[in-house]
Amino acid sequence: MEKSTVLFFFFLALCFGLRALSAMADDEAVKVKVGVVLDSNSLIGKMGLSFMDMALSDFYEFHKNYNTRLTLFPKNSMGDDLEATAAALELINKEEVEAIVGPQSSSQAAFMADLGKKSHVPIISFSATTTMQSLSPRRNPYFFRATQIDSSQVKPIASIFKEFNWRQAVIIHSDDQYGEGILPSMRDALREINTHVADETAIPQSASDDRIAKQLYRLMTMQTRVFVVHMSPELGSRVFAMAKEIGMMGSGYIWIITDGMSNFLSEIDDSAMEAMSGALAVRTYIPITEKLEDFQRRWRRDFEKEISELNIFGLRAYDAIFALAKAVERVGTTEFIFKNSNAVSGKSTDLDNLGVSRNGPRLSEALSKTHFKGIAGDFRMVEGQLKSSTYEIININHQKNITTVGFWTPENGLTQTLNSTKMSSNTSAANLSRIIWPGDSSSSPKGWVSPINEKKLRIGIPVKSGVSKFIREIRDPLSSNTKKTGYSIDIFEAVVETLPYALNYEYIRYANDVGVMAGSYDDLIKQVQRGVYDAVVGDISIRESRSSYVDFTLPYSEASVSMVVLYQDNNKKAWLFLKPLTLDLWLTSGFFFVFIGLVIWTLEHRINEDFRGPPSHEIGTSFWFAFSTMVYAQREKVESNLARFVVIVWLFVVLILTQSYTASLTSLLTVQKLEPTFNDMKQLKEKKVNVGYPNGSFVLDLLITEGFDRSKLVIYNNMAHCGSLFLNGTIAAAFDEVPYLKDLTTTYCTNCTIVGPMMKSNGFGYVFPKGSQLGRDVSNGILNIMENGVLQEIENKWFKSNISSPDPNSLISTRLGLESFWGLFLLSGAVSLSAVIIALARFVHERRHDFNLSTDSMWKRFLLLMKNFDQKDHTSPAFRRNSRDEIRDENRDESREAHPSPTSDSNY
């Protein structure tokens, strides 16, 4: 009992001792004055000051050994820029603060930052989010923005537009500096993803309900149904309440809220939140950590009655004080004084006598290098601006039900979860969770509607003579109306289907009173420049001279001028049997036949009587043996094993070669092979044949430039006319753009083929006025249908004939080349050379004594060696075997002579 009592009093004394030491440390620490300028009547002001007090308490509880202590000097700005500036002047001149925290708005921050620059006092704002040039780090190194700037959220918003392929947007913003500050960066971000800002609607903070309704009614008449709202929570609540009242929160509408409202959703009343049901919002993501959860418990205990919910700006204020305390401690305890300080009564607002902090530059540098994990996330300054962080995409539903549907990070963009990377999918909203849209709809809205009173676009189309596959008019038998169709029309209408907005248009024929085309293609295009037509759709060639007064879309057809000629049958040539093999394969095969004959003679000459005799006999036998292997008709026996091995490998090569040749020749003889009568323009000019060209086309100029004789150029009016000129022999070739030639070869001249391209052109495109946004959208649509295969399907529909025209690619027969057989020849050559080397080495080894004993010159020794090589090898097993066979044959013959057969002629 006594022992435990002693321990208790010892522990109590230790606690009091540590507390006394801590108090002594606090007394000895250097007090560093820090000014605070906030609107004490606003939510941010109340929350900021409370959270900063908690931050100081927590910081020095964790760092009791620090030699510095921040002391806050709060001033009430009363929400006025001049009051805030006056408070900052007083804090600098009178209190000589080393830093100021809290200019609440960007306009206040602009004034105070200028004071901080002159006095070298760092100004730290945790709530000034508007982009302003005067607050850029390059202009003011003493201003620090400890929060996310408004422009940092435009990329998350743009990624949502890209996710759903919305191509137009309406921005509704407050008519003040805060609302207008985000516009430049928002326009740029949407422009990068080819989204057009259709309207920017400014609503004053003090606007009446009637004025708000008037603006919203105006927006209802537009096509666009995607609205981005950037304003204060107070004004935004009124806008959404009115939008719900007039029916703009129903199905088909899309609302995206910036963090100016989404960070204060807890402060918005229930009726306004109900009106916002179905809206999407972006806001700064606050990671849940143990430090944050502990802070929340203490906050609920001390401040929940005053502030209903934690807010990102309060957490930023907490982290800003932490960062400032760390920076002050890093700077040290010296020179926390002002020079030229104005302490004269009545001069506290005199800018000429503004004091200058000697420690300001070092403190500013220390703040720039401060980095730690705060309760609001990673705290790191990059050029005076808090490093961009993660954004949370939320969906607002009924009864303040807020659902997180995705995240946006600078590294991965839009993702469903923070642990996933961006998905590559063509499905809608692949990177977002399920969203409940306005009107309780779960299907993704298109983002546009067709206004009832919208003026129809007048789209001019050329009038084609005869039957055309590019533009065709089909008359309805039940009415006088005609339907426009054709290759050019079908592609345009497929592109319109991909546009993210409705297009109300009608086709207008460019025709005169008698129904024929009212002018040339150039005249038709100029109607767009004059405003007669809003666009031209048809087989319009993209030319540089035309692009000076109109805009063309990307080409939807092949960009080249090609030549079309008749076919000729290739099977009626005398030397067709040479076609299966290329020249290099023929030469290589012949060389190897000769080479194998020489190898066999070398290996068999000394031991085989078939390869001995006069030189002419030996040469003939060697070549005969080698070439007869092609049909396996060789009758000479091969005695040596080396020669047999060489022959086996060579027979394998011959087998492969002959079988391949037979297959290729069979294909040539059994399959019809058609070739163009002319392969290039040079042949046409040399033969001086007639060449056709289209009436009124730029092709004539191209042909004359290429050197064609004008007297040999024949004009044709359409593809049917061109086909008839081919059939009656008037022309031998025709030049035109590829889409026209496809029409010719599949409909009017099926025994013709396209050769080329011969000359480059820009292809066909659609015509729009200069600077037309619709023209750019149509170009993107053309790329879209190219990638998804729709354009190819339309081309096959119009240019793939029922009777298939011979494929030009089949004109080039599959000839066998050396590249297919070089491995076999390499194998045979290696085996043959190895056998020869082995045989010669064996011969030299056997005759080495004769060679060494000779005293003659090297040349005579070599001749002696050759003479010995030409002699029979009586010691070889093959020679002895042949000798025994000869003796046995002679004995058999003698026996027959001595004992003739009873059936022989001698008995008669």
Sequence and secondary structure as in RCSB ss.txt:
>XXXX:A:sequence
MEKSTVLFFFFLALCFGLRALSAMADDEAVKVKVGVVLDSNSLIGKMGLSFMDMALSDFYEFHKNYNTRLTLFPK
NSMGDDLEATAAALELINKEEVEAIVGPQSSSQAAFMADLGKKSHVPIISFSATTTMQSLSPRRNPYFFRATQID
SSQVKPIASIFKEFNWRQAVIIHSDDQYGEGILPSMRDALREINTHVADETAIPQSASDDRIAKQLYRLMTMQTR
VFVVHMSPELGSRVFAMAKEIGMMGSGYIWIITDGMSNFLSEIDDSAMEAMSGALAVRTYIPITEKLEDFQRRWR
RDFEKEISELNIFGLRAYDAIFALAKAVERVGTTEFIFKNSNAVSGKSTDLDNLGVSRNGPRLSEALSKTHFKGI
AGDFRMVEGQLKSSTYEIININHQKNITTVGFWTPENGLTQTLNSTKMSSNTSAANLSRIIWPGDSSSSPKGWVS
PINEKKLRIGIPVKSGVSKFIREIRDPLSSNTKKTGYSIDIFEAVVETLPYALNYEYIRYANDVGVMAGSYDDLI
KQVQRGVYDAVVGDISIRESRSSYVDFTLPYSEASVSMVVLYQDNNKKAWLFLKPLTLDLWLTSGFFFVFIGLVI
WTLEHRINEDFRGPPSHEIGTSFWFAFSTMVYAQREKVESNLARFVVIVWLFVVLILTQSYTASLTSLLTVQKLE
PTFNDMKQLKEKKVNVGYPNGSFVLDLLITEGFDRSKLVIYNNMAHCGSLFLNGTIAAAFDEVPYLKDLTTTYCT
NCTIVGPMMKSNGFGYVFPKGSQLGRDVSNGILNIMENGVLQEIENKWFKSNISSPDPNSLISTRLGLESFWGLF
LLSGAVSLSAVIIALARFVHERRHDFNLSTDSMWKRFLLLMKNFDQKDHTSPAFRRNSRDEIRDENRDESREAHP
SPTSDSNY
>XXXX:A:secstr
 HHHHHHHHHHHHHHHHHHHHHHHHHHHSEEEEEEEEE TTSHHHHHHHHHHHHHHHHHHHH TT SEEEEEEEE
E TT HHHHHHHHHHHHHTS  SEEE   SHHHHHHHHHHHHHHT  EEESS  S  GGGSTTT TTEEE S  G
GGGHHHHHHHHHHHT  EEEEEEESSHHHHHTHHHHHHHHHHTT EEEEEEEE TT  HHHHHHHHHHHHTSSB 
EEEEES HHHHHHHHHHHHHTTTTSTT EEEE HHHHTTGGGS HHHHHHTTT EEEEE     HHHHHHHHHHH
HHTTTT SS  HHHHHHHHHHHHHHHHHHHH SS   EES    TT TT GGG  EETTHHHHHHHHHT EEEET
TEEEEEETTEE    EEEEEE GGG EEEEEEEETTTEEESSTTS     SSTTTTS    BTTTB S   SB  
 TT   EEEEE   SS  SSSEEEE TTSS EEEESHHHHHHHHHHHHSSS   EEEEE B TTSSBSS HHHHH
HHHHTTS SEEEEEEE  TTGGGTSEE   SS  EEEEEEEEEESS  TTGGGTTB HHHHHHHHHHHHHHHHHH
HHHHTTT GGG SSHHHHHHHHHHHHHHTTTT   S   SHHHHHHHHHHHHHHHHHHHHHHHHHHHHHHS  EE
ES  SHHHHHHHT  EEEETT THHHHHHHTT  GGGEEEESSHHHHHHHHHTTS SEEEEEHHHHHHIIIII T
TEEEEEEEEE   EEEEE TT HHHHHHHHHHHHHHHTTHHHHHHHHHH  SS    GGGGS   B GGGTHHHH
HHHHHHHHHHHHHHHHHHHHHTHHHHHH  S HHHHHHHHHHHHHS  TTSHHHHHHHHHHHHHHHHHHHHHHS 
 TTSGGG 
